[in-house]
Amino acid sequence: MSETKKNYILDADKALMKLKRMAYEILENNSVDDSLIIAGISGNGTIIADIIVSLIREISDIIPEQMTIELDKQHPTAVNMYPEMNIDGKVVIIVDDVTNSGKTITYGLKPLLDHHPKKIQTLVLVERSHTKFPVHANYVGHSLSTFLHEHIIVEVDGKQVKGAYVA
């Protein structure tokens, strides 16, 4: 049985380089805000959020708080965030691996709207151009156009991004 060749758009080094660039962009755009919350969408979004938090800590004195937004990406009826924390007046950045239709990030906003954050921003490693919801990522690692039937897979190994490919 032969393994299908993966059409990589990002390898581990390029993904890390893009994550570093986005960490710098976050700091540039929020330089007066030392109250950052990085909210990873459960799964790969949480892993990418962990990396972003680590990078921000490496390059600045800011120590972002971190939370997870948990939802079923196929049927996002129940959306929860943990740990519970006060987000009033803070900058919240929602992190996911890929944006396609914008549905996941839109539903990820749901628990944040019960509070009064200073602003909400979004970060994705890979952005596709098939949005159905009015969502645009503020921080994008790699943007590409694909056919509707294609999918972007972000591979992770433990706490590291191995790469991203078109399937």
N, C-alpha and C positions, 0 to 999 in steps of 0.2 A: 504494500500500500504506500503510494508516494504522498509526501506532504505537499500541500498546495503552496506555491510560491506566494509570499506576502509582498504586496506593493507598498513598501514603506514610504511615508511622506516625511517622517521624523525618526531619527535614530535616538538613542539615549543621550548622546552628547548634544545634539541639536535641541532636543526637548529641554534639557537643563539650561542651555544657553537662552532659550526663549523664556523659561520660567524666571531666570535671573533678570532679564530685561523687564519683565512684567513687575517684578519686585521693586526695581528702581522706579518704574512708572508710578506704581502705587505710592511710593514715598514722595515723588515729585508732585503728584496731584493732591496729596493729603499731608503736605509738610507741616501745616499748622495743627494738624489733628494727631494727638498722641493717643487717642482713644479709638484704635482700630479693632474691629472684630472680623476675623476671617471665618466665614461659614461655609464649610465644605458640604456639598450634597453627597449623601451616603454612597459609599463605594469609591470609585476612582476620584470623585470630587474631593472626598476627605483626604485621600493620599496626596493629591495635588495641593490642597490647602495646607497640609503638614509641611510640604516642601516650601511653599511660599512663606509661611511663618518662620521657618528656619532661615531662609534667605534674608528676610527682613531683619531678623535678629543679628545676622552676620554683618550686615552693611549699615546698620543704624542702631541708635539707642532705644528705639521704639520696641516695645514688647507687646505684640498684638494678642488680644484674647482670641480664643478659638472655640468654635461650636460646630456641631453637625446638624444638618437639616436632613431628616429621615423621611423618605417617601418612596412609594412604589412608582417607578418611572412609567410603567405601562398604564397603571390605574391610580393616579395620585389623589385619592379621596382623603386619606388621613395624612396630614403633614405635621411633623413634630420637630422641635429643636431641642437639643440638649448639649451641654447642661443648661438649665434655665439660668438666664443672666439678664441684668438690666442693660438694654440696648438704647435707652432713651438718650438722645443727644450724641450718639456715637456714629462713626462711619462703619457700615457693614458691607463687606464684600462677599458676595455669593460666588462660590467656586464650583465649576464642574469640568469634566474632561472634554466633552464635545457639545456644541449647541447645533441642533438641527432645526427643529420646528420652533424652538423657544418654549415649548410646553413645560419642560422640567423646571427651568428657571422661573417661569411664570408662577407655577404652583409652589416653588420654593419661597417665593415672596410672601405667601399666605400667612405664616405665623409672624412674620416681621411687621405686618400691617396692623397688628394689635398693639404695637408700641409706637414710639416716636423717634426713630433714628434720625440723626442729622442728615445723612444721605445713604442711599443704597447703590452700590456699584456691582458689576458682574465681571467675572474673569473666566475664560475658557482656554484650554490649551489649543483646541482646534475648533474653528468656526466654519460651518457650512452655510450655504446661501439659500436655504429652503425654509425660511421662517414663515410660520403661520400665525404666530403670536407677536405682539408688538414689543419684541425684546431685541436689544442690540448689546453685545458685550462691550464693556468699557475697556477691557484688557484682553487682547487676543494674541495667542502665541503664533498660530498659523491659520490663515484663512484660505479656503479653496472652494471652487465650484465642483460639484459632483453631479452625477446622474441621480435621479430620485431613488432608484433601486440600489444604489451603492450605500455602504455604511462605513463609518470611520470607527476603528477599534483602537483604543489606547491600551497598550499592554503595560501592566505593572508587575513588579516582582518585589514583594514585601512592601517597602516604603519608597521604592524608586520607580520612575517611569522608564521602561525599556524602549518605548517607541510608539509610533502610531502608524497605522496602515489602512488602506482602502480595501474593503472586502465586498 
